[in-house]
Amino acid sequence: MSHTSGVRQAQKQKTRQALLDAGLQLLEEQSLSSLGLREVTRLVGIAPAAFYRHFRDISDLGVALVQESLGSLHAVILEILVEQDETDGRIDRAVEAIAGYVRHRRPHMRFIARERYGGVKDVRVAIAAELDRFVGEVAEGLASRPEYGGWSAEDMRMLAELHVDHMVSTAAAFLQAPDRPGAEERIARTARTQLRLISVGCRHWDSA
């Protein structure tokens, strides 16, 4: 790649990220279905026609935001869930990871919470597909732990769905936590207890 084409590619990526950031900023106050292309390009400072060099339409931008919002969470949670470690320590780390992710990426998680059942079909489908992919990753990761050696693939999938559903509901609870002392800790305590219940159930589950 020549120096000129490399600079051009870097600028294109920079503009694309600026569009994603602008979209996310505007979505703090509205849903994706009401977001206008001109609003986004005006915030970035480019002509509306330039938007189409990066995204087909606003829903395509929304799909990219889904990948940006959820993609990096996979590795964090998956690594903790498959640790060969004591249950309580693993549970504490999982809940803290979710809390930290919401704390540092609040606009992304607010976008997911709003659009998961929102009015833009492509984005709803993208969120469902991303969560389904996460379920598959978790099922595969958990299957490597010795305590699940006799579990069927169907039951591993069910357990993975429980973990992913719990992660999403816990993230939503942290997102909606009132700005009062102790609110986040109460949510974390409930989330840890729920994970312990899942763990106890697993130890007594007969997959056969």
ChimeraX commands (.cxc) that place a marker at each C-alpha (Angstrom):
marker #1 position 0.00,0.00,0.00 radius 0.5
marker #1 position 1.41,3.42,-0.98 radius 0.5
marker #1 position 1.75,6.22,1.55 radius 0.5
marker #1 position -1.01,8.21,-0.15 radius 0.5
marker #1 position -3.51,5.33,-0.16 radius 0.5
marker #1 position -2.60,4.56,3.46 radius 0.5
marker #1 position -3.32,8.14,4.51 radius 0.5
marker #1 position -6.59,8.09,2.55 radius 0.5
marker #1 position -7.66,4.83,4.22 radius 0.5
marker #1 position -6.81,6.18,7.68 radius 0.5
marker #1 position -8.85,9.32,6.99 radius 0.5
marker #1 position -11.78,7.23,5.77 radius 0.5
marker #1 position -11.69,5.15,8.95 radius 0.5
marker #1 position -11.47,8.31,11.06 radius 0.5
marker #1 position -14.55,9.77,9.34 radius 0.5
marker #1 position -16.45,6.49,9.74 radius 0.5
marker #1 position -15.70,6.44,13.46 radius 0.5
marker #1 position -16.73,10.09,13.73 radius 0.5
marker #1 position -20.11,9.18,12.18 radius 0.5
marker #1 position -20.55,6.34,14.67 radius 0.5
marker #1 position -19.65,8.63,17.57 radius 0.5
marker #1 position -22.02,11.34,16.32 radius 0.5
marker #1 position -24.83,8.84,15.89 radius 0.5
marker #1 position -24.31,7.51,19.40 radius 0.5
marker #1 position -24.29,11.04,20.81 radius 0.5
marker #1 position -27.56,11.95,19.08 radius 0.5
marker #1 position -29.14,8.67,20.18 radius 0.5
marker #1 position -28.79,9.75,23.81 radius 0.5
marker #1 position -31.96,11.79,23.25 radius 0.5
marker #1 position -33.88,9.87,20.57 radius 0.5
marker #1 position -34.43,6.48,18.97 radius 0.5
marker #1 position -32.72,5.32,15.81 radius 0.5
marker #1 position -35.99,5.39,13.86 radius 0.5
marker #1 position -36.20,9.16,14.37 radius 0.5
marker #1 position -32.53,9.89,13.65 radius 0.5
marker #1 position -31.88,11.84,10.47 radius 0.5
marker #1 position -28.88,11.40,8.22 radius 0.5
marker #1 position -28.41,15.18,7.99 radius 0.5
marker #1 position -28.28,15.46,11.78 radius 0.5
marker #1 position -25.39,13.02,11.88 radius 0.5
marker #1 position -23.40,14.56,9.03 radius 0.5
marker #1 position -23.96,18.08,10.36 radius 0.5
marker #1 position -22.45,17.06,13.70 radius 0.5
marker #1 position -19.42,15.53,11.96 radius 0.5
marker #1 position -19.06,18.46,9.58 radius 0.5
marker #1 position -19.33,16.62,6.26 radius 0.5
marker #1 position -21.75,16.80,3.34 radius 0.5
marker #1 position -24.75,14.42,3.54 radius 0.5
marker #1 position -23.65,12.69,0.33 radius 0.5
marker #1 position -20.37,11.72,2.02 radius 0.5
marker #1 position -22.31,9.56,4.49 radius 0.5
marker #1 position -22.88,6.94,1.76 radius 0.5
marker #1 position -19.16,6.30,1.43 radius 0.5
marker #1 position -19.33,4.66,4.85 radius 0.5
marker #1 position -22.89,3.37,5.41 radius 0.5
marker #1 position -25.80,2.43,3.16 radius 0.5
marker #1 position -28.29,4.22,5.40 radius 0.5
marker #1 position -29.04,5.03,9.04 radius 0.5
marker #1 position -30.02,1.45,9.84 radius 0.5
marker #1 position -26.61,0.29,8.52 radius 0.5
marker #1 position -24.97,2.75,10.93 radius 0.5
marker #1 position -27.15,1.27,13.68 radius 0.5
marker #1 position -25.96,-2.26,12.87 radius 0.5
marker #1 position -22.34,-1.06,13.11 radius 0.5
marker #1 position -23.14,0.46,16.51 radius 0.5
marker #1 position -24.51,-2.91,17.65 radius 0.5
marker #1 position -21.21,-4.59,16.78 radius 0.5
marker #1 position -19.25,-1.81,18.48 radius 0.5
marker #1 position -21.46,-1.94,21.57 radius 0.5
marker #1 position -21.54,-5.69,22.18 radius 0.5
marker #1 position -18.49,-7.07,20.40 radius 0.5
marker #1 position -15.90,-6.14,23.00 radius 0.5
marker #1 position -18.06,-7.44,25.86 radius 0.5
marker #1 position -17.89,-11.01,24.57 radius 0.5
marker #1 position -14.25,-11.61,25.34 radius 0.5
marker #1 position -14.47,-10.02,28.80 radius 0.5
marker #1 position -17.39,-12.13,30.05 radius 0.5
marker #1 position -16.38,-15.32,28.26 radius 0.5
marker #1 position -12.91,-15.32,29.78 radius 0.5
marker #1 position -14.41,-15.08,33.28 radius 0.5
marker #1 position -17.12,-17.71,32.76 radius 0.5
marker #1 position -14.70,-20.38,31.58 radius 0.5
marker #1 position -12.10,-19.78,34.32 radius 0.5
marker #1 position -11.10,-22.90,36.23 radius 0.5
marker #1 position -11.59,-21.04,39.49 radius 0.5
marker #1 position -13.73,-21.06,42.60 radius 0.5
marker #1 position -17.38,-20.20,41.94 radius 0.5
marker #1 position -17.70,-17.16,44.22 radius 0.5
marker #1 position -14.60,-15.46,42.86 radius 0.5
marker #1 position -15.69,-16.06,39.29 radius 0.5
marker #1 position -19.17,-14.73,40.02 radius 0.5
marker #1 position -17.82,-11.59,41.68 radius 0.5
marker #1 position -15.57,-10.88,38.71 radius 0.5
marker #1 position -18.38,-11.46,36.20 radius 0.5
marker #1 position -20.73,-9.01,37.92 radius 0.5
marker #1 position -17.99,-6.40,38.34 radius 0.5
marker #1 position -17.07,-6.75,34.66 radius 0.5
marker #1 position -20.67,-6.02,33.64 radius 0.5
marker #1 position -20.89,-3.07,36.04 radius 0.5
marker #1 position -17.59,-1.67,34.75 radius 0.5
marker #1 position -18.64,-2.08,31.13 radius 0.5
marker #1 position -21.88,-0.17,31.74 radius 0.5
marker #1 position -20.01,2.46,33.73 radius 0.5
marker #1 position -17.55,3.14,30.93 radius 0.5
marker #1 position -19.80,2.53,27.91 radius 0.5
marker #1 position -23.13,3.81,29.13 radius 0.5
marker #1 position -24.23,5.36,25.78 radius 0.5
marker #1 position -23.55,2.07,23.98 radius 0.5
marker #1 position -25.55,0.03,26.49 radius 0.5
marker #1 position -28.39,2.56,26.50 radius 0.5
marker #1 position -28.52,2.24,22.71 radius 0.5
marker #1 position -28.75,-1.57,22.95 radius 0.5
marker #1 position -31.42,-1.44,25.66 radius 0.5
marker #1 position -33.55,0.96,23.62 radius 0.5
marker #1 position -33.12,-0.65,20.22 radius 0.5
marker #1 position -33.33,-4.32,21.21 radius 0.5
marker #1 position -37.10,-4.09,20.81 radius 0.5
marker #1 position -37.12,-0.82,18.84 radius 0.5
marker #1 position -38.55,0.17,15.50 radius 0.5
marker #1 position -35.64,-0.58,13.16 radius 0.5
marker #1 position -35.82,-4.22,12.09 radius 0.5
marker #1 position -32.24,-4.54,10.82 radius 0.5
marker #1 position -30.92,-3.37,14.19 radius 0.5
marker #1 position -33.23,-5.67,16.17 radius 0.5
marker #1 position -32.03,-8.58,14.03 radius 0.5
marker #1 position -28.39,-7.54,14.50 radius 0.5
marker #1 position -28.75,-7.40,18.28 radius 0.5
marker #1 position -30.46,-10.80,18.35 radius 0.5
marker #1 position -27.75,-12.27,16.11 radius 0.5
marker #1 position -24.96,-10.82,18.26 radius 0.5
marker #1 position -26.51,-12.24,21.44 radius 0.5
marker #1 position -27.10,-15.59,19.75 radius 0.5
marker #1 position -23.45,-15.69,18.68 radius 0.5
marker #1 position -22.49,-14.89,22.26 radius 0.5
marker #1 position -24.64,-17.79,23.51 radius 0.5
marker #1 position -22.78,-20.12,21.16 radius 0.5
marker #1 position -19.41,-18.85,22.38 radius 0.5
marker #1 position -20.43,-19.25,26.03 radius 0.5
marker #1 position -21.79,-22.77,25.45 radius 0.5
marker #1 position -18.54,-23.80,23.76 radius 0.5
marker #1 position -16.46,-22.20,26.51 radius 0.5
marker #1 position -18.42,-23.75,29.38 radius 0.5
marker #1 position -18.24,-27.17,27.74 radius 0.5
marker #1 position -14.46,-27.11,28.30 radius 0.5
marker #1 position -14.94,-27.10,32.08 radius 0.5
marker #1 position -14.79,-30.59,33.68 radius 0.5
marker #1 position -18.03,-30.25,35.69 radius 0.5
marker #1 position -20.01,-30.12,32.44 radius 0.5
marker #1 position -18.37,-33.18,30.92 radius 0.5
marker #1 position -21.58,-35.22,30.83 radius 0.5
marker #1 position -23.90,-32.46,29.66 radius 0.5
marker #1 position -25.70,-32.66,26.33 radius 0.5
marker #1 position -25.19,-29.95,23.71 radius 0.5
marker #1 position -28.82,-28.91,24.18 radius 0.5
marker #1 position -28.38,-28.43,27.93 radius 0.5
marker #1 position -25.11,-26.55,27.44 radius 0.5
marker #1 position -26.94,-24.22,25.09 radius 0.5
marker #1 position -29.69,-23.72,27.68 radius 0.5
marker #1 position -27.13,-22.88,30.37 radius 0.5
marker #1 position -25.36,-20.45,28.05 radius 0.5
marker #1 position -28.68,-18.72,27.32 radius 0.5
marker #1 position -29.26,-18.35,31.06 radius 0.5
marker #1 position -25.87,-16.68,31.46 radius 0.5
marker #1 position -26.32,-14.33,28.51 radius 0.5
marker #1 position -29.88,-13.39,29.55 radius 0.5
marker #1 position -28.61,-12.71,33.05 radius 0.5
marker #1 position -25.80,-10.55,31.67 radius 0.5
marker #1 position -28.23,-8.46,29.61 radius 0.5
marker #1 position -30.72,-8.00,32.46 radius 0.5
marker #1 position -27.93,-7.12,34.90 radius 0.5
marker #1 position -26.51,-4.56,32.47 radius 0.5
marker #1 position -29.99,-3.04,32.06 radius 0.5
marker #1 position -30.39,-2.85,35.85 radius 0.5
marker #1 position -27.03,-1.08,36.23 radius 0.5
marker #1 position -27.99,1.25,33.40 radius 0.5
marker #1 position -31.22,2.24,35.13 radius 0.5
marker #1 position -29.75,2.41,38.64 radius 0.5
marker #1 position -30.81,5.59,40.44 radius 0.5
marker #1 position -28.01,7.96,41.38 radius 0.5
marker #1 position -28.22,7.12,45.08 radius 0.5
marker #1 position -25.64,5.68,47.47 radius 0.5
marker #1 position -25.74,1.90,47.55 radius 0.5
marker #1 position -28.00,1.47,44.50 radius 0.5
marker #1 position -25.32,-0.13,42.34 radius 0.5
marker #1 position -24.19,-2.42,45.16 radius 0.5
marker #1 position -27.76,-3.65,45.71 radius 0.5
marker #1 position -28.01,-4.54,42.03 radius 0.5
marker #1 position -24.62,-6.28,42.16 radius 0.5
marker #1 position -25.65,-8.25,45.25 radius 0.5
marker #1 position -28.83,-9.46,43.54 radius 0.5
marker #1 position -26.90,-10.37,40.39 radius 0.5
marker #1 position -24.34,-12.37,42.39 radius 0.5
marker #1 position -27.11,-14.24,44.24 radius 0.5
marker #1 position -28.82,-15.11,40.96 radius 0.5
marker #1 position -25.57,-16.48,39.53 radius 0.5
marker #1 position -25.04,-18.56,42.68 radius 0.5
marker #1 position -28.54,-20.00,42.26 radius 0.5
marker #1 position -27.67,-20.96,38.68 radius 0.5
marker #1 position -24.44,-22.54,39.95 radius 0.5
marker #1 position -26.25,-24.56,42.64 radius 0.5
marker #1 position -28.79,-25.74,40.09 radius 0.5
marker #1 position -26.00,-26.85,37.75 radius 0.5
marker #1 position -24.39,-29.00,40.43 radius 0.5
marker #1 position -27.67,-30.90,40.88 radius 0.5
marker #1 position -28.70,-31.05,37.24 radius 0.5
marker #1 position -28.86,-34.45,35.58 radius 0.5
marker #1 position -28.36,-33.80,31.90 radius 0.5
marker #1 position -29.36,-37.38,31.09 radius 0.5
marker link #1:1,2 radius 0.2
marker link #1:2,3 radius 0.2
marker link #1:3,4 radius 0.2
marker link #1:4,5 radius 0.2
marker link #1:5,6 radius 0.2
marker link #1:6,7 radius 0.2
marker link #1:7,8 radius 0.2
marker link #1:8,9 radius 0.2
marker link #1:9,10 radius 0.2
marker link #1:10,11 radius 0.2
marker link #1:11,12 radius 0.2
marker link #1:12,13 radius 0.2
marker link #1:13,14 radius 0.2
marker link #1:14,15 radius 0.2
marker link #1:15,16 radius 0.2
marker link #1:16,17 radius 0.2
marker link #1:17,18 radius 0.2
marker link #1:18,19 radius 0.2
marker link #1:19,20 radius 0.2
marker link #1:20,21 radius 0.2
marker link #1:21,22 radius 0.2
marker link #1:22,23 radius 0.2
marker link #1:23,24 radius 0.2
marker link #1:24,25 radius 0.2
marker link #1:25,26 radius 0.2
marker link #1:26,27 radius 0.2
marker link #1:27,28 radius 0.2
marker link #1:28,29 radius 0.2
marker link #1:29,30 radius 0.2
marker link #1:30,31 radius 0.2
marker link #1:31,32 radius 0.2
marker link #1:32,33 radius 0.2
marker link #1:33,34 radius 0.2
marker link #1:34,35 radius 0.2
marker link #1:35,36 radius 0.2
marker link #1:36,37 radius 0.2
marker link #1:37,38 radius 0.2
marker link #1:38,39 radius 0.2
marker link #1:39,40 radius 0.2
marker link #1:40,41 radius 0.2
marker link #1:41,42 radius 0.2
marker link #1:42,43 radius 0.2
marker link #1:43,44 radius 0.2
marker link #1:44,45 radius 0.2
marker link #1:45,46 radius 0.2
marker link #1:46,47 radius 0.2
marker link #1:47,48 radius 0.2
marker link #1:48,49 radius 0.2
marker link #1:49,50 radius 0.2
marker link #1:50,51 radius 0.2
marker link #1:51,52 radius 0.2
marker link #1:52,53 radius 0.2
marker link #1:53,54 radius 0.2
marker link #1:54,55 radius 0.2
marker link #1:55,56 radius 0.2
marker link #1:56,57 radius 0.2
marker link #1:57,58 radius 0.2
marker link #1:58,59 radius 0.2
marker link #1:59,60 radius 0.2
marker link #1:60,61 radius 0.2
marker link #1:61,62 radius 0.2
marker link #1:62,63 radius 0.2
marker link #1:63,64 radius 0.2
marker link #1:64,65 radius 0.2
marker link #1:65,66 radius 0.2
marker link #1:66,67 radius 0.2
marker link #1:67,68 radius 0.2
marker link #1:68,69 radius 0.2
marker link #1:69,70 radius 0.2
marker link #1:70,71 radius 0.2
marker link #1:71,72 radius 0.2
marker link #1:72,73 radius 0.2
marker link #1:73,74 radius 0.2
marker link #1:74,75 radius 0.2
marker link #1:75,76 radius 0.2
marker link #1:76,77 radius 0.2
marker link #1:77,78 radius 0.2
marker link #1:78,79 radius 0.2
marker link #1:79,80 radius 0.2
marker link #1:80,81 radius 0.2
marker link #1:81,82 radius 0.2
marker link #1:82,83 radius 0.2
marker link #1:83,84 radius 0.2
marker link #1:84,85 radius 0.2
marker link #1:85,86 radius 0.2
marker link #1:86,87 radius 0.2
marker link #1:87,88 radius 0.2
marker link #1:88,89 radius 0.2
marker link #1:89,90 radius 0.2
marker link #1:90,91 radius 0.2
marker link #1:91,92 radius 0.2
marker link #1:92,93 radius 0.2
marker link #1:93,94 radius 0.2
marker link #1:94,95 radius 0.2
marker link #1:95,96 radius 0.2
marker link #1:96,97 radius 0.2
marker link #1:97,98 radius 0.2
marker link #1:98,99 radius 0.2
marker link #1:99,100 radius 0.2
marker link #1:100,101 radius 0.2
marker link #1:101,102 radius 0.2
marker link #1:102,103 radius 0.2
marker link #1:103,104 radius 0.2
marker link #1:104,105 radius 0.2
marker link #1:105,106 radius 0.2
marker link #1:106,107 radius 0.2
marker link #1:107,108 radius 0.2
marker link #1:108,109 radius 0.2
marker link #1:109,110 radius 0.2
marker link #1:110,111 radius 0.2
marker link #1:111,112 radius 0.2
marker link #1:112,113 radius 0.2
marker link #1:113,114 radius 0.2
marker link #1:114,115 radius 0.2
marker link #1:115,116 radius 0.2
marker link #1:116,117 radius 0.2
marker link #1:117,118 radius 0.2
marker link #1:118,119 radius 0.2
marker link #1:119,120 radius 0.2
marker link #1:120,121 radius 0.2
marker link #1:121,122 radius 0.2
marker link #1:122,123 radius 0.2
marker link #1:123,124 radius 0.2
marker link #1:124,125 radius 0.2
marker link #1:125,126 radius 0.2
marker link #1:126,127 radius 0.2
marker link #1:127,128 radius 0.2
marker link #1:128,129 radius 0.2
marker link #1:129,130 radius 0.2
marker link #1:130,131 radius 0.2
marker link #1:131,132 radius 0.2
marker link #1:132,133 radius 0.2
marker link #1:133,134 radius 0.2
marker link #1:134,135 radius 0.2
marker link #1:135,136 radius 0.2
marker link #1:136,137 radius 0.2
marker link #1:137,138 radius 0.2
marker link #1:138,139 radius 0.2
marker link #1:139,140 radius 0.2
marker link #1:140,141 radius 0.2
marker link #1:141,142 radius 0.2
marker link #1:142,143 radius 0.2
marker link #1:143,144 radius 0.2
marker link #1:144,145 radius 0.2
marker link #1:145,146 radius 0.2
marker link #1:146,147 radius 0.2
marker link #1:147,148 radius 0.2
marker link #1:148,149 radius 0.2
marker link #1:149,150 radius 0.2
marker link #1:150,151 radius 0.2
marker link #1:151,152 radius 0.2
marker link #1:152,153 radius 0.2
marker link #1:153,154 radius 0.2
marker link #1:154,155 radius 0.2
marker link #1:155,156 radius 0.2
marker link #1:156,157 radius 0.2
marker link #1:157,158 radius 0.2
marker link #1:158,159 radius 0.2
marker link #1:159,160 radius 0.2
marker link #1:160,161 radius 0.2
marker link #1:161,162 radius 0.2
marker link #1:162,163 radius 0.2
marker link #1:163,164 radius 0.2
marker link #1:164,165 radius 0.2
marker link #1:165,166 radius 0.2
marker link #1:166,167 radius 0.2
marker link #1:167,168 radius 0.2
marker link #1:168,169 radius 0.2
marker link #1:169,170 radius 0.2
marker link #1:170,171 radius 0.2
marker link #1:171,172 radius 0.2
marker link #1:172,173 radius 0.2
marker link #1:173,174 radius 0.2
marker link #1:174,175 radius 0.2
marker link #1:175,176 radius 0.2
marker link #1:176,177 radius 0.2
marker link #1:177,178 radius 0.2
marker link #1:178,179 radius 0.2
marker link #1:179,180 radius 0.2
marker link #1:180,181 radius 0.2
marker link #1:181,182 radius 0.2
marker link #1:182,183 radius 0.2
marker link #1:183,184 radius 0.2
marker link #1:184,185 radius 0.2
marker link #1:185,186 radius 0.2
marker link #1:186,187 radius 0.2
marker link #1:187,188 radius 0.2
marker link #1:188,189 radius 0.2
marker link #1:189,190 radius 0.2
marker link #1:190,191 radius 0.2
marker link #1:191,192 radius 0.2
marker link #1:192,193 radius 0.2
marker link #1:193,194 radius 0.2
marker link #1:194,195 radius 0.2
marker link #1:195,196 radius 0.2
marker link #1:196,197 radius 0.2
marker link #1:197,198 radius 0.2
marker link #1:198,199 radius 0.2
marker link #1:199,200 radius 0.2
marker link #1:200,201 radius 0.2
marker link #1:201,202 radius 0.2
marker link #1:202,203 radius 0.2
marker link #1:203,204 radius 0.2
marker link #1:204,205 radius 0.2
marker link #1:205,206 radius 0.2
marker link #1:206,207 radius 0.2
marker link #1:207,208 radius 0.2
view
